[in-house]
C-alpha cells in the first residue's frame, strides 16, 4: 500500500486563505496520485490530464471548504472522482470519441502497461474486472485509503467497499490465472 | 490471495505529463487576477441596469403613467382595442431603444454572472 503523508495544517490554513504558494505545495503533493487515478479510470492520458487540471482548479475555487482538521487527500479524491464521472457522462452524452483520441488511448495503454514483469499482468487484469471493483481496489491499494475514506470518496456504505474489495480480488485472481497459465 | 495483495501493492504509477503543474498554476493565476475584473464588471452592469430602470421610472411618473394605467383598466373592459393605443403611447413616451437597452443589460448581467468561471479560458 502506497502511503502518503498528510499535509501540514498550517499549509492547509494558508491555502484556504488563498495563498498560491500553499496551493502549489498541495498541487505538487497530490498531482501524481490524482493523475494516475484519473488515468486508470479514463484510460487516456490527454483526458486524464484535463480532468486532473479541472480537479485542482475546483480545489482552488472551493478552497473555502478546506477543513484543516481533516485529511485533504480524501476531499481532493472525492472531487477527482466526481469530476471524472462528470467527464464520462459528458462524453457519453455527446457520444464522441474521435479517431485521434482512440489511437491515443491505445498508445497510452501500451505505454501504460509495460510488456514485461508481473506488474503488467495485474494492470491488464485490472482492466478486465468490474470497473466499480477496480476503482475501490485502486483507492485501497494504490492510494492507501482506509475503508471509511473510500466509502466517503465513492459515496457508498463501508460494507459495500469491503465487498467490492473482496469481489474485485476474486475477479483478479481468475483473470490472473489466465495470464499466468 | 496474498500474492495478489502483493502485486496490487506494487501497482505502477505513471509520471505526470510535462506542463500539467504549470498549466494548473497558470489558470489559477489568471483566475485570481481576473476575479476582481469580473466582479467590477458585474457591479457596473448592475448599476447601469438600476440607473436605466430608474430613468424609465422617472419618465413614466412624469408622463403620469399611473393615471394612464388606471384609465387603461377602466376602458379595457369596454374596449379591447385600447391596448393598441396604450402600447403606442408607452413607446411614444419611452423609446424602444431604452427598453431594449434595459432588457439587454439585465440579460448580459445574468449571462456574465453565470459564465464567469474558469472554463471560459482558452486551453494551454
Interface residues (C-beta under 8 A of the other chain):
Chain A: X1 X2 X18 X20 X23 X24 X27 X28 X31 X32 X33 X35 X36 X39 X45 X49 X52 X53 X56 X57 X60 X61 X111 X112 X114 X118 X119 X120 X121 X122 X123 X126 X137 X138 X141 X142 X169 X172 X173 X176
Chain B: X1 X4 X5 X7 X8 X9 X10 X11 X12 X13 X14 X15 X16 X17 X20 X21 X23 X24 X25 X27 X28 X29 X31 X32 X117 X118
